Amino acid sequence: MATDPSVPAPRRVGGFDRGGQAWVLALFMTGGVGLGALLPLLARWASGLPWVPFQGPLELLSSFDSAWLVWGRPLLGLLAGLGLAAWVLADSPVLEIGPDAVEVRRRGEVERVIPRAKIDAVYRRRGAVVIEGVHGQTLFDADVEGAREAVRDAFVAAGYPWEGARG
């Protein structure tokens, strides 16, 4: 089956590249280890402040001083950070922009399809890509990873009405 060269191929934007995945994993895992290691010190400090709520649970957390917890807390923090990083990576939307529709994918599955006929405007608001419908409703509004120019260029190349300045 021959493809029409005048019809642009769908382009994918969003998600994390390998470097971004490594950065997210390192950030969350390091944060988890640090929080696990410092949790008793932070809880002890916070339980000494009279205006901090939940004094009882904070005192309980600061009393955990068993030998196995010296390495166990950072290990649990590492696992929690790994789980949170995996969730962030999987939940990041990927947009497949074709001439007839925009597919929104999360966790490898198509979450929704937005037909081209329903799209009136596409623009960036901070890190989010916003797609508005012909009746002014918001069809998509979420942070999309990737270079601002690459996201804009993918929509413009497929013929979508990009609003605002370049990028």
BALOBA-1460 file (C-alpha; in Angstrom, 3 decimals):
// residues 167
<rec num="1" residu="m" x="0.000" y="0.000" z="0.000"/>
<rec num="2" residu="a" x="1.585" y="3.288" z="-1.083"/>
<rec num="3" residu="t" x="1.468" y="6.324" z="1.158"/>
<rec num="4" residu="d" x="0.650" y="9.773" z="-0.109"/>
<rec num="5" residu="p" x="3.813" y="11.931" z="0.142"/>
<rec num="6" residu="s" x="1.722" y="15.098" z="0.452"/>
<rec num="7" residu="v" x="0.202" y="13.878" z="3.731"/>
<rec num="8" residu="p" x="2.616" y="14.416" z="6.637"/>
<rec num="9" residu="a" x="3.402" y="11.382" z="8.763"/>
<rec num="10" residu="p" x="2.193" y="11.538" z="12.376"/>
<rec num="11" residu="r" x="4.779" y="13.030" z="14.750"/>
<rec num="12" residu="r" x="5.220" y="12.177" z="18.408"/>
<rec num="13" residu="v" x="6.017" y="14.741" z="21.047"/>
<rec num="14" residu="g" x="6.167" y="14.480" z="24.787"/>
<rec num="15" residu="g" x="7.316" y="11.810" z="27.137"/>
<rec num="16" residu="f" x="10.850" y="11.670" z="28.463"/>
<rec num="17" residu="d" x="13.935" y="10.869" z="26.410"/>
<rec num="18" residu="r" x="16.659" y="8.630" z="27.906"/>
<rec num="19" residu="g" x="18.438" y="11.557" z="29.518"/>
<rec num="20" residu="g" x="15.202" y="12.865" z="31.010"/>
<rec num="21" residu="q" x="14.296" y="9.421" z="32.335"/>
<rec num="22" residu="a" x="17.712" y="9.102" z="33.980"/>
<rec num="23" residu="w" x="17.363" y="12.574" z="35.483"/>
<rec num="24" residu="v" x="13.888" y="11.853" z="36.930"/>
<rec num="25" residu="l" x="15.026" y="8.498" z="38.344"/>
<rec num="26" residu="a" x="18.154" y="10.015" z="39.895"/>
<rec num="27" residu="l" x="16.258" y="12.964" z="41.351"/>
<rec num="28" residu="f" x="13.487" y="10.928" z="42.981"/>
<rec num="29" residu="m" x="15.755" y="8.130" z="44.173"/>
<rec num="30" residu="t" x="18.262" y="10.575" z="45.693"/>
<rec num="31" residu="g" x="15.433" y="12.513" z="47.310"/>
<rec num="32" residu="g" x="13.983" y="9.305" z="48.740"/>
<rec num="33" residu="v" x="17.331" y="8.199" z="50.187"/>
<rec num="34" residu="g" x="17.926" y="11.653" z="51.667"/>
<rec num="35" residu="l" x="14.462" y="11.879" z="53.164"/>
<rec num="36" residu="g" x="14.741" y="8.347" z="54.564"/>
<rec num="37" residu="a" x="18.085" y="9.152" z="56.169"/>
<rec num="38" residu="l" x="17.020" y="12.518" z="57.589"/>
<rec num="39" residu="l" x="13.449" y="11.653" z="58.595"/>
<rec num="40" residu="p" x="14.157" y="11.076" z="62.329"/>
<rec num="41" residu="l" x="16.176" y="14.297" z="62.571"/>
<rec num="42" residu="l" x="13.491" y="16.308" z="60.801"/>
<rec num="43" residu="a" x="10.729" y="14.724" z="62.909"/>
<rec num="44" residu="r" x="12.666" y="15.398" z="66.142"/>
<rec num="45" residu="w" x="13.180" y="19.034" z="65.129"/>
<rec num="46" residu="a" x="9.550" y="19.511" z="64.079"/>
<rec num="47" residu="s" x="8.175" y="17.860" z="67.233"/>
<rec num="48" residu="g" x="9.997" y="20.510" z="69.275"/>
<rec num="49" residu="l" x="8.020" y="23.295" z="67.601"/>
<rec num="50" residu="p" x="4.764" y="23.886" z="69.501"/>
<rec num="51" residu="w" x="2.845" y="25.201" z="66.479"/>
<rec num="52" residu="v" x="3.484" y="22.121" z="64.279"/>
<rec num="53" residu="p" x="0.459" y="19.771" z="64.154"/>
<rec num="54" residu="f" x="0.619" y="15.992" z="64.650"/>
<rec num="55" residu="q" x="3.067" y="16.091" z="67.567"/>
<rec num="56" residu="g" x="2.360" y="12.477" z="68.529"/>
<rec num="57" residu="p" x="3.209" y="10.921" z="65.141"/>
<rec num="58" residu="l" x="6.281" y="13.161" z="64.851"/>
<rec num="59" residu="e" x="7.570" y="12.023" z="68.246"/>
<rec num="60" residu="l" x="6.972" y="8.419" z="67.200"/>
<rec num="61" residu="l" x="8.947" y="8.922" z="63.973"/>
<rec num="62" residu="s" x="11.812" y="10.577" z="65.833"/>
<rec num="63" residu="s" x="12.028" y="7.657" z="68.257"/>
<rec num="64" residu="f" x="12.881" y="5.093" z="65.553"/>
<rec num="65" residu="d" x="16.515" y="4.431" z="66.338"/>
<rec num="66" residu="s" x="16.941" y="0.673" z="65.860"/>
<rec num="67" residu="a" x="20.208" y="-0.365" z="64.217"/>
<rec num="68" residu="w" x="18.530" y="-1.836" z="61.140"/>
<rec num="69" residu="l" x="16.699" y="1.458" z="60.531"/>
<rec num="70" residu="v" x="20.000" y="3.269" z="59.989"/>
<rec num="71" residu="w" x="20.208" y="1.580" z="56.571"/>
<rec num="72" residu="g" x="16.562" y="0.512" z="56.359"/>
<rec num="73" residu="r" x="15.054" y="4.011" z="56.191"/>
<rec num="74" residu="p" x="17.250" y="5.121" z="53.268"/>
<rec num="75" residu="l" x="16.520" y="1.831" z="51.489"/>
<rec num="76" residu="l" x="12.773" y="2.310" z="51.964"/>
<rec num="77" residu="g" x="13.174" y="5.909" z="50.763"/>
<rec num="78" residu="l" x="15.041" y="4.657" z="47.690"/>
<rec num="79" residu="l" x="12.228" y="2.225" z="46.877"/>
<rec num="80" residu="a" x="9.574" y="4.904" z="47.437"/>
<rec num="81" residu="g" x="11.506" y="7.328" z="45.198"/>
<rec num="82" residu="l" x="11.853" y="4.655" z="42.518"/>
<rec num="83" residu="g" x="8.104" y="3.977" z="42.622"/>
<rec num="84" residu="l" x="7.240" y="7.667" z="42.446"/>
<rec num="85" residu="a" x="9.678" y="8.218" z="39.549"/>
<rec num="86" residu="a" x="8.159" y="5.280" z="37.659"/>
<rec num="87" residu="w" x="4.706" y="6.782" z="38.145"/>
<rec num="88" residu="v" x="5.849" y="10.224" z="36.909"/>
<rec num="89" residu="l" x="7.501" y="8.693" z="33.834"/>
<rec num="90" residu="a" x="4.511" y="6.508" z="32.972"/>
<rec num="91" residu="d" x="1.957" y="9.276" z="33.516"/>
<rec num="92" residu="s" x="3.683" y="11.816" z="31.265"/>
<rec num="93" residu="p" x="1.484" y="12.351" z="28.187"/>
<rec num="94" residu="v" x="2.743" y="11.599" z="24.686"/>
<rec num="95" residu="l" x="0.954" y="13.287" z="21.803"/>
<rec num="96" residu="e" x="0.839" y="11.663" z="18.382"/>
<rec num="97" residu="i" x="-0.005" y="14.502" z="16.026"/>
<rec num="98" residu="g" x="-1.424" y="13.435" z="12.681"/>
<rec num="99" residu="p" x="-3.195" y="15.439" z="9.988"/>
<rec num="100" residu="d" x="-6.620" y="14.096" z="11.016"/>
<rec num="101" residu="a" x="-6.372" y="13.786" z="14.812"/>
<rec num="102" residu="v" x="-4.251" y="14.153" z="17.921"/>
<rec num="103" residu="e" x="-3.883" y="11.011" z="20.027"/>
<rec num="104" residu="v" x="-3.092" y="11.416" z="23.705"/>
<rec num="105" residu="r" x="-1.209" y="8.433" z="25.113"/>
<rec num="106" residu="r" x="-0.370" y="7.598" z="28.719"/>
<rec num="107" residu="r" x="1.184" y="4.398" z="29.989"/>
<rec num="108" residu="g" x="1.507" y="3.220" z="26.384"/>
<rec num="109" residu="e" x="-2.239" y="3.260" z="25.713"/>
<rec num="110" residu="v" x="-4.389" y="5.726" z="23.808"/>
<rec num="111" residu="e" x="-6.215" y="7.776" z="26.418"/>
<rec num="112" residu="r" x="-8.213" y="9.866" z="23.969"/>
<rec num="113" residu="v" x="-8.393" y="10.919" z="20.346"/>
<rec num="114" residu="i" x="-9.124" y="14.533" z="19.446"/>
<rec num="115" residu="p" x="-10.369" y="14.847" z="15.845"/>
<rec num="116" residu="r" x="-8.870" y="17.690" z="13.804"/>
<rec num="117" residu="a" x="-12.336" y="19.045" z="13.017"/>
<rec num="118" residu="k" x="-12.939" y="19.774" z="16.725"/>
<rec num="119" residu="i" x="-9.687" y="21.728" z="17.259"/>
<rec num="120" residu="d" x="-9.807" y="25.513" z="17.008"/>
<rec num="121" residu="a" x="-6.541" y="26.557" z="18.701"/>
<rec num="122" residu="v" x="-3.331" y="25.063" z="20.090"/>
<rec num="123" residu="y" x="-0.895" y="26.989" z="22.285"/>
<rec num="124" residu="r" x="1.558" y="26.711" z="25.188"/>
<rec num="125" residu="r" x="0.794" y="27.998" z="28.651"/>
<rec num="126" residu="r" x="4.014" y="27.665" z="30.659"/>
<rec num="127" residu="g" x="4.910" y="23.965" z="30.263"/>
<rec num="128" residu="a" x="1.416" y="22.884" z="29.272"/>
<rec num="129" residu="v" x="0.048" y="22.335" z="25.801"/>
<rec num="130" residu="v" x="-3.530" y="23.573" z="25.560"/>
<rec num="131" residu="i" x="-5.885" y="22.416" z="22.812"/>
<rec num="132" residu="e" x="-9.153" y="24.318" z="22.581"/>
<rec num="133" residu="g" x="-12.258" y="23.234" z="20.740"/>
<rec num="134" residu="v" x="-14.366" y="25.132" z="18.240"/>
<rec num="135" residu="h" x="-16.864" y="26.055" z="20.965"/>
<rec num="136" residu="g" x="-14.177" y="27.381" z="23.331"/>
<rec num="137" residu="q" x="-13.954" y="24.270" z="25.507"/>
<rec num="138" residu="t" x="-10.582" y="22.932" z="26.620"/>
<rec num="139" residu="l" x="-9.969" y="19.558" z="24.971"/>
<rec num="140" residu="f" x="-6.475" y="19.015" z="26.408"/>
<rec num="141" residu="d" x="-4.428" y="20.893" z="28.996"/>
<rec num="142" residu="a" x="-1.373" y="19.142" z="30.432"/>
<rec num="143" residu="d" x="2.369" y="19.464" z="30.723"/>
<rec num="144" residu="v" x="4.101" y="17.919" z="27.745"/>
<rec num="145" residu="e" x="7.805" y="17.147" z="27.970"/>
<rec num="146" residu="g" x="10.064" y="18.152" z="25.144"/>
<rec num="147" residu="a" x="11.501" y="21.223" z="23.511"/>
<rec num="148" residu="r" x="9.012" y="24.029" z="23.001"/>
<rec num="149" residu="e" x="10.056" y="24.395" z="19.367"/>
<rec num="150" residu="a" x="9.615" y="20.675" z="18.646"/>
<rec num="151" residu="v" x="6.078" y="20.697" z="20.046"/>
<rec num="152" residu="r" x="5.133" y="23.810" z="18.087"/>
<rec num="153" residu="d" x="6.730" y="22.539" z="14.885"/>
<rec num="154" residu="a" x="4.871" y="19.210" z="15.110"/>
<rec num="155" residu="f" x="1.501" y="20.945" z="15.335"/>
<rec num="156" residu="v" x="2.317" y="23.492" z="12.615"/>
<rec num="157" residu="a" x="3.655" y="20.784" z="10.246"/>
<rec num="158" residu="a" x="0.346" y="18.910" z="10.578"/>
<rec num="159" residu="g" x="-1.623" y="22.083" z="9.830"/>
<rec num="160" residu="y" x="-3.039" y="22.852" z="13.272"/>
<rec num="161" residu="p" x="-3.789" y="26.476" z="14.204"/>
<rec num="162" residu="w" x="-0.912" y="27.378" z="16.547"/>
<rec num="163" residu="e" x="-1.658" y="30.530" z="18.540"/>
<rec num="164" residu="g" x="0.862" y="32.924" z="19.976"/>
<rec num="165" residu="a" x="4.536" y="33.547" z="19.490"/>
<rec num="166" residu="r" x="6.998" y="30.996" z="18.162"/>
<rec num="167" residu="g" x="7.615" y="28.327" z="20.820"/>
